Amino acid sequence: MHNGVLIHENVEVTGPTRASHFTDEKPLGPLMLQGDHGPVAYRNIRLRLVTLP
């Protein structure tokens, strides 16, 4: 969800992204936000752990 809009649902990720800083995939890890290419600001970021059935 991003601003109340569903972005992805039931999407399989087969490995790290091309810009991954880590080669070993982990179920939990750091959340890294990139904003160094222009006037970007983050505020009111909420992270919620979702458990799958």
PDB file with SEQRES, HELIX, SHEET and CRYST1 records, atoms N, CA, C and O in Angstrom:
SEQRES   1 A   53  MET HIS ASN GLY VAL LEU ILE HIS GLU ASN VAL GLU VAL          
SEQRES   2 A   53  THR GLY PRO THR ARG ALA SER HIS PHE THR ASP GLU LYS          
SEQRES   3 A   53  PRO LEU GLY PRO LEU MET LEU GLN GLY ASP HIS GLY PRO          
SEQRES   4 A   53  VAL ALA TYR ARG ASN ILE ARG LEU ARG LEU VAL THR LEU          
SEQRES   5 A   53  PRO                                                          
CRYST1    1.000    1.000    1.000  90.00  90.00  90.00 P 1           1          
ATOM      1  N   MET A   1       0.848  -1.174   0.000  1.00  0.00           N  
ATOM      2  CA  MET A   1       0.000   0.000   0.000  1.00  0.00           C  
ATOM      3  C   MET A   1       0.892   1.236   0.000  1.00  0.00           C  
ATOM      4  O   MET A   1       1.890   1.297   0.718  1.00  0.00           O  
ATOM      5  N   HIS A   2       0.527   2.192  -0.794  1.00  0.00           N  
ATOM      6  CA  HIS A   2       1.223   3.476  -0.823  1.00  0.00           C  
ATOM      7  C   HIS A   2       0.157   4.557  -0.869  1.00  0.00           C  
ATOM      8  O   HIS A   2      -0.572   4.691  -1.852  1.00  0.00           O  
ATOM      9  N   ASN A   3       0.080   5.320   0.204  1.00  0.00           N  
ATOM     10  CA  ASN A   3      -0.939   6.365   0.310  1.00  0.00           C  
ATOM     11  C   ASN A   3      -2.345   5.804   0.085  1.00  0.00           C  
ATOM     12  O   ASN A   3      -3.184   6.437  -0.556  1.00  0.00           O  
ATOM     13  N   GLY A   4      -2.589   4.600   0.625  1.00  0.00           N  
ATOM     14  CA  GLY A   4      -3.908   3.998   0.528  1.00  0.00           C  
ATOM     15  C   GLY A   4      -4.212   3.306  -0.785  1.00  0.00           C  
ATOM     16  O   GLY A   4      -5.338   2.856  -0.995  1.00  0.00           O  
ATOM     17  N   VAL A   5      -3.228   3.210  -1.681  1.00  0.00           N  
ATOM     18  CA  VAL A   5      -3.425   2.576  -2.981  1.00  0.00           C  
ATOM     19  C   VAL A   5      -2.613   1.286  -3.029  1.00  0.00           C  
ATOM     20  O   VAL A   5      -1.422   1.296  -2.717  1.00  0.00           O  
ATOM     21  N   LEU A   6      -3.244   0.169  -3.417  1.00  0.00           N  
ATOM     22  CA  LEU A   6      -2.552  -1.101  -3.533  1.00  0.00           C  
ATOM     23  C   LEU A   6      -1.587  -1.047  -4.707  1.00  0.00           C  
ATOM     24  O   LEU A   6      -1.990  -0.762  -5.834  1.00  0.00           O  
ATOM     25  N   ILE A   7      -0.304  -1.322  -4.443  1.00  0.00           N  
ATOM     26  CA  ILE A   7       0.716  -1.261  -5.490  1.00  0.00           C  
ATOM     27  C   ILE A   7       1.002  -2.659  -6.040  1.00  0.00           C  
ATOM     28  O   ILE A   7       0.955  -2.870  -7.252  1.00  0.00           O  
ATOM     29  N   HIS A   8       1.298  -3.613  -5.153  1.00  0.00           N  
ATOM     30  CA  HIS A   8       1.575  -4.989  -5.570  1.00  0.00           C  
ATOM     31  C   HIS A   8       0.797  -5.949  -4.684  1.00  0.00           C  
ATOM     32  O   HIS A   8       0.613  -5.695  -3.493  1.00  0.00           O  
ATOM     33  N   GLU A   9       0.344  -7.047  -5.264  1.00  0.00           N  
ATOM     34  CA  GLU A   9      -0.311  -8.090  -4.494  1.00  0.00           C  
ATOM     35  C   GLU A   9       0.016  -9.431  -5.127  1.00  0.00           C  
ATOM     36  O   GLU A   9      -0.138  -9.619  -6.333  1.00  0.00           O  
ATOM     37  N   ASN A  10       0.475 -10.368  -4.286  1.00  0.00           N  
ATOM     38  CA  ASN A  10       0.829 -11.710  -4.745  1.00  0.00           C  
ATOM     39  C   ASN A  10       1.855 -11.682  -5.874  1.00  0.00           C  
ATOM     40  O   ASN A  10       1.688 -12.361  -6.887  1.00  0.00           O  
ATOM     41  N   VAL A  11       2.912 -10.898  -5.698  1.00  0.00           N  
ATOM     42  CA  VAL A  11       3.981 -10.803  -6.677  1.00  0.00           C  
ATOM     43  C   VAL A  11       5.176 -11.581  -6.148  1.00  0.00           C  
ATOM     44  O   VAL A  11       5.648 -11.319  -5.042  1.00  0.00           O  
ATOM     45  N   GLU A  12       5.669 -12.536  -6.930  1.00  0.00           N  
ATOM     46  CA  GLU A  12       6.823 -13.324  -6.513  1.00  0.00           C  
ATOM     47  C   GLU A  12       8.103 -12.577  -6.862  1.00  0.00           C  
ATOM     48  O   GLU A  12       8.299 -12.153  -8.001  1.00  0.00           O  
ATOM     49  N   VAL A  13       8.956 -12.426  -5.880  1.00  0.00           N  
ATOM     50  CA  VAL A  13      10.264 -11.818  -6.094  1.00  0.00           C  
ATOM     51  C   VAL A  13      11.270 -12.956  -6.069  1.00  0.00           C  
ATOM     52  O   VAL A  13      11.430 -13.620  -5.045  1.00  0.00           O  
ATOM     53  N   THR A  14      11.947 -13.186  -7.181  1.00  0.00           N  
ATOM     54  CA  THR A  14      12.806 -14.360  -7.306  1.00  0.00           C  
ATOM     55  C   THR A  14      14.222 -14.129  -6.807  1.00  0.00           C  
ATOM     56  O   THR A  14      15.008 -15.076  -6.760  1.00  0.00           O  
ATOM     57  N   GLY A  15      14.574 -12.918  -6.437  1.00  0.00           N  
ATOM     58  CA  GLY A  15      15.919 -12.643  -5.939  1.00  0.00           C  
ATOM     59  C   GLY A  15      16.066 -11.172  -5.632  1.00  0.00           C  
ATOM     60  O   GLY A  15      15.105 -10.410  -5.731  1.00  0.00           O  
ATOM     61  N   PRO A  16      17.263 -10.774  -5.261  1.00  0.00           N  
ATOM     62  CA  PRO A  16      17.484  -9.358  -4.962  1.00  0.00           C  
ATOM     63  C   PRO A  16      17.306  -8.489  -6.207  1.00  0.00           C  
ATOM     64  O   PRO A  16      17.445  -8.963  -7.334  1.00  0.00           O  
ATOM     65  N   THR A  17      17.001  -7.231  -5.990  1.00  0.00           N  
ATOM     66  CA  THR A  17      16.877  -6.307  -7.124  1.00  0.00           C  
ATOM     67  C   THR A  17      18.255  -5.993  -7.681  1.00  0.00           C  
ATOM     68  O   THR A  17      19.268  -6.311  -7.057  1.00  0.00           O  
ATOM     69  N   ARG A  18      18.296  -5.381  -8.829  1.00  0.00           N  
ATOM     70  CA  ARG A  18      19.575  -5.059  -9.468  1.00  0.00           C  
ATOM     71  C   ARG A  18      20.424  -4.126  -8.619  1.00  0.00           C  
ATOM     72  O   ARG A  18      21.652  -4.164  -8.700  1.00  0.00           O  
ATOM     73  N   ALA A  19      19.794  -3.299  -7.814  1.00  0.00           N  
ATOM     74  CA  ALA A  19      20.525  -2.323  -7.007  1.00  0.00           C  
ATOM     75  C   ALA A  19      20.737  -2.817  -5.575  1.00  0.00           C  
ATOM     76  O   ALA A  19      21.011  -2.018  -4.679  1.00  0.00           O  
ATOM     77  N   SER A  20      20.613  -4.110  -5.357  1.00  0.00           N  
ATOM     78  CA  SER A  20      20.723  -4.658  -4.011  1.00  0.00           C  
ATOM     79  C   SER A  20      22.116  -4.447  -3.445  1.00  0.00           C  
ATOM     80  O   SER A  20      23.119  -4.605  -4.141  1.00  0.00           O  
ATOM     81  N   HIS A  21      22.160  -4.088  -2.173  1.00  0.00           N  
ATOM     82  CA  HIS A  21      23.439  -3.923  -1.483  1.00  0.00           C  
ATOM     83  C   HIS A  21      23.889  -5.230  -0.843  1.00  0.00           C  
ATOM     84  O   HIS A  21      25.028  -5.341  -0.389  1.00  0.00           O  
ATOM     85  N   PHE A  22      23.007  -6.213  -0.803  1.00  0.00           N  
ATOM     86  CA  PHE A  22      23.304  -7.475  -0.140  1.00  0.00           C  
ATOM     87  C   PHE A  22      23.092  -8.624  -1.116  1.00  0.00           C  
ATOM     88  O   PHE A  22      22.138  -8.612  -1.894  1.00  0.00           O  
ATOM     89  N   THR A  23      23.966  -9.602  -1.078  1.00  0.00           N  
ATOM     90  CA  THR A  23      23.817 -10.753  -1.973  1.00  0.00           C  
ATOM     91  C   THR A  23      23.026 -11.872  -1.327  1.00  0.00           C  
ATOM     92  O   THR A  23      22.472 -12.720  -2.026  1.00  0.00           O  
ATOM     93  N   ASP A  24      22.961 -11.889   0.007  1.00  0.00           N  
ATOM     94  CA  ASP A  24      22.195 -12.930   0.693  1.00  0.00           C  
ATOM     95  C   ASP A  24      20.802 -12.419   1.027  1.00  0.00           C  
ATOM     96  O   ASP A  24      20.646 -11.405   1.707  1.00  0.00           O  
ATOM     97  N   GLU A  25      19.802 -13.126   0.546  1.00  0.00           N  
ATOM     98  CA  GLU A  25      18.414 -12.709   0.757  1.00  0.00           C  
ATOM     99  C   GLU A  25      17.959 -13.138   2.143  1.00  0.00           C  
ATOM    100  O   GLU A  25      18.211 -14.268   2.562  1.00  0.00           O  
ATOM    101  N   LYS A  26      17.288 -12.239   2.853  1.00  0.00           N  
ATOM    102  CA  LYS A  26      16.815 -12.514   4.208  1.00  0.00           C  
ATOM    103  C   LYS A  26      15.342 -12.146   4.308  1.00  0.00           C  
ATOM    104  O   LYS A  26      14.891 -11.224   3.629  1.00  0.00           O  
ATOM    105  N   PRO A  27      14.579 -12.858   5.150  1.00  0.00           N  
ATOM    106  CA  PRO A  27      13.161 -12.537   5.293  1.00  0.00           C  
ATOM    107  C   PRO A  27      12.936 -11.195   5.981  1.00  0.00           C  
ATOM    108  O   PRO A  27      11.946 -10.516   5.706  1.00  0.00           O  
ATOM    109  N   LEU A  28      13.841 -10.810   6.867  1.00  0.00           N  
ATOM    110  CA  LEU A  28      13.750  -9.515   7.542  1.00  0.00           C  
ATOM    111  C   LEU A  28      15.090  -8.816   7.402  1.00  0.00           C  
ATOM    112  O   LEU A  28      16.140  -9.449   7.506  1.00  0.00           O  
ATOM    113  N   GLY A  29      15.056  -7.546   7.172  1.00  0.00           N  
ATOM    114  CA  GLY A  29      16.303  -6.806   7.026  1.00  0.00           C  
ATOM    115  C   GLY A  29      16.041  -5.323   7.084  1.00  0.00           C  
ATOM    116  O   GLY A  29      14.944  -4.899   7.447  1.00  0.00           O  
ATOM    117  N   PRO A  30      17.020  -4.537   6.736  1.00  0.00           N  
ATOM    118  CA  PRO A  30      16.849  -3.084   6.805  1.00  0.00           C  
ATOM    119  C   PRO A  30      15.938  -2.563   5.697  1.00  0.00           C  
ATOM    120  O   PRO A  30      15.929  -3.083   4.581  1.00  0.00           O  
ATOM    121  N   LEU A  31      15.189  -1.548   6.023  1.00  0.00           N  
ATOM    122  CA  LEU A  31      14.396  -0.833   5.033  1.00  0.00           C  
ATOM    123  C   LEU A  31      15.221   0.372   4.619  1.00  0.00           C  
ATOM    124  O   LEU A  31      15.517   1.239   5.440  1.00  0.00           O  
ATOM    125  N   MET A  32      15.597   0.428   3.340  1.00  0.00           N  
ATOM    126  CA  MET A  32      16.470   1.498   2.879  1.00  0.00           C  
ATOM    127  C   MET A  32      15.727   2.333   1.844  1.00  0.00           C  
ATOM    128  O   MET A  32      15.220   1.802   0.856  1.00  0.00           O  
ATOM    129  N   LEU A  33      15.665   3.620   2.074  1.00  0.00           N  
ATOM    130  CA  LEU A  33      14.986   4.550   1.170  1.00  0.00           C  
ATOM    131  C   LEU A  33      16.036   5.408   0.474  1.00  0.00           C  
ATOM    132  O   LEU A  33      16.952   5.928   1.111  1.00  0.00           O  
ATOM    133  N   GLN A  34      15.891   5.547  -0.835  1.00  0.00           N  
ATOM    134  CA  GLN A  34      16.848   6.321  -1.598  1.00  0.00           C  
ATOM    135  C   GLN A  34      16.207   7.636  -1.988  1.00  0.00           C  
ATOM    136  O   GLN A  34      15.086   7.656  -2.496  1.00  0.00           O  
ATOM    137  N   GLY A  35      16.897   8.717  -1.760  1.00  0.00           N  
ATOM    138  CA  GLY A  35      16.360  10.016  -2.133  1.00  0.00           C  
ATOM    139  C   GLY A  35      17.455  11.017  -2.387  1.00  0.00           C  
ATOM    140  O   GLY A  35      17.367  12.157  -1.932  1.00  0.00           O  
ATOM    141  N   ASP A  36      18.493  10.616  -3.108  1.00  0.00           N  
ATOM    142  CA  ASP A  36      19.631  11.505  -3.321  1.00  0.00           C  
ATOM    143  C   ASP A  36      19.723  12.041  -4.749  1.00  0.00           C  
ATOM    144  O   ASP A  36      20.774  12.531  -5.162  1.00  0.00           O  
ATOM    145  N   HIS A  37      18.630  11.951  -5.501  1.00  0.00           N  
ATOM    146  CA  HIS A  37      18.663  12.413  -6.891  1.00  0.00           C  
ATOM    147  C   HIS A  37      17.793  13.639  -7.122  1.00  0.00           C  
ATOM    148  O   HIS A  37      17.440  13.936  -8.263  1.00  0.00           O  
ATOM    149  N   GLY A  38      17.445  14.347  -6.074  1.00  0.00           N  
ATOM    150  CA  GLY A  38      16.612  15.536  -6.241  1.00  0.00           C  
ATOM    151  C   GLY A  38      15.956  15.914  -4.925  1.00  0.00           C  
ATOM    152  O   GLY A  38      16.305  15.384  -3.870  1.00  0.00           O  
ATOM    153  N   PRO A  39      15.009  16.828  -4.995  1.00  0.00           N  
ATOM    154  CA  PRO A  39      14.354  17.317  -3.779  1.00  0.00           C  
ATOM    155  C   PRO A  39      13.330  16.306  -3.240  1.00  0.00           C  
ATOM    156  O   PRO A  39      12.139  16.410  -3.535  1.00  0.00           O  
ATOM    157  N   VAL A  40      13.787  15.356  -2.472  1.00  0.00           N  
ATOM    158  CA  VAL A  40      12.929  14.310  -1.909  1.00  0.00           C  
ATOM    159  C   VAL A  40      12.949  14.413  -0.403  1.00  0.00           C  
ATOM    160  O   VAL A  40      14.006  14.605   0.199  1.00  0.00           O  
ATOM    161  N   ALA A  41      11.782  14.285   0.213  1.00  0.00           N  
ATOM    162  CA  ALA A  41      11.693  14.290   1.673  1.00  0.00           C  
ATOM    163  C   ALA A  41      10.740  13.188   2.096  1.00  0.00           C  
ATOM    164  O   ALA A  41       9.740  12.931   1.426  1.00  0.00           O  
ATOM    165  N   TYR A  42      11.047  12.542   3.199  1.00  0.00           N  
ATOM    166  CA  TYR A  42      10.192  11.489   3.742  1.00  0.00           C  
ATOM    167  C   TYR A  42       9.662  11.954   5.086  1.00  0.00           C  
ATOM    168  O   TYR A  42      10.374  12.596   5.858  1.00  0.00           O  
ATOM    169  N   ARG A  43       8.419  11.629   5.359  1.00  0.00           N  
ATOM    170  CA  ARG A  43       7.845  11.922   6.667  1.00  0.00           C  
ATOM    171  C   ARG A  43       6.701  10.948   6.932  1.00  0.00           C  
ATOM    172  O   ARG A  43       6.094  10.404   6.010  1.00  0.00           O  
ATOM    173  N   ASN A  44       6.429  10.748   8.203  1.00  0.00           N  
ATOM    174  CA  ASN A  44       5.328   9.880   8.631  1.00  0.00           C  
ATOM    175  C   ASN A  44       5.410   8.488   8.008  1.00  0.00           C  
ATOM    176  O   ASN A  44       4.416   7.966   7.502  1.00  0.00           O  
ATOM    177  N   ILE A  45       6.588   7.900   8.047  1.00  0.00           N  
ATOM    178  CA  ILE A  45       6.761   6.548   7.508  1.00  0.00           C  
ATOM    179  C   ILE A  45       6.351   5.557   8.584  1.00  0.00           C  
ATOM    180  O   ILE A  45       6.852   5.600   9.708  1.00  0.00           O  
ATOM    181  N   ARG A  46       5.443   4.673   8.232  1.00  0.00           N  
ATOM    182  CA  ARG A  46       4.978   3.640   9.159  1.00  0.00           C  
ATOM    183  C   ARG A  46       5.230   2.282   8.540  1.00  0.00           C  
ATOM    184  O   ARG A  46       4.865   2.035   7.391  1.00  0.00           O  
ATOM    185  N   LEU A  47       5.847   1.413   9.295  1.00  0.00           N  
ATOM    186  CA  LEU A  47       6.143   0.065   8.854  1.00  0.00           C  
ATOM    187  C   LEU A  47       5.332  -0.900   9.684  1.00  0.00           C  
ATOM    188  O   LEU A  47       5.335  -0.829  10.913  1.00  0.00           O  
ATOM    189  N   ARG A  48       4.633  -1.804   9.013  1.00  0.00           N  
ATOM    190  CA  ARG A  48       3.783  -2.773   9.696  1.00  0.00           C  
ATOM    191  C   ARG A  48       4.160  -4.166   9.229  1.00  0.00           C  
ATOM    192  O   ARG A  48       4.168  -4.440   8.029  1.00  0.00           O  
ATOM    193  N   LEU A  49       4.475  -5.054  10.173  1.00  0.00           N  
ATOM    194  CA  LEU A  49       4.810  -6.418   9.862  1.00  0.00           C  
ATOM    195  C   LEU A  49       3.538  -7.169   9.466  1.00  0.00           C  
ATOM    196  O   LEU A  49       2.560  -7.174  10.215  1.00  0.00           O  
ATOM    197  N   VAL A  50       3.549  -7.790   8.315  1.00  0.00           N  
ATOM    198  CA  VAL A  50       2.403  -8.547   7.816  1.00  0.00           C  
ATOM    199  C   VAL A  50       2.778 -10.010   7.827  1.00  0.00           C  
ATOM    200  O   VAL A  50       3.778 -10.399   7.224  1.00  0.00           O  
ATOM    201  N   THR A  51       1.998 -10.823   8.500  1.00  0.00           N  
ATOM    202  CA  THR A  51       2.263 -12.255   8.526  1.00  0.00           C  
ATOM    203  C   THR A  51       1.414 -12.942   7.473  1.00  0.00           C  
ATOM    204  O   THR A  51       0.238 -12.622   7.300  1.00  0.00           O  
ATOM    205  N   LEU A  52       2.013 -13.877   6.780  1.00  0.00           N  
ATOM    206  CA  LEU A  52       1.301 -14.605   5.733  1.00  0.00           C  
ATOM    207  C   LEU A  52       0.725 -15.885   6.324  1.00  0.00           C  
ATOM    208  O   LEU A  52       1.290 -16.448   7.262  1.00  0.00           O  
ATOM    209  N   PRO A  53      -0.390 -16.342   5.781  1.00  0.00           N  
ATOM    210  CA  PRO A  53      -1.010 -17.570   6.301  1.00  0.00           C  
ATOM    211  C   PRO A  53      -0.165 -18.804   6.060  1.00  0.00           C  
ATOM    212  O   PRO A  53      -0.558 -19.906   6.441  1.00  0.00           O  
TER     213      PRO A  53                                                      
END                                                                             
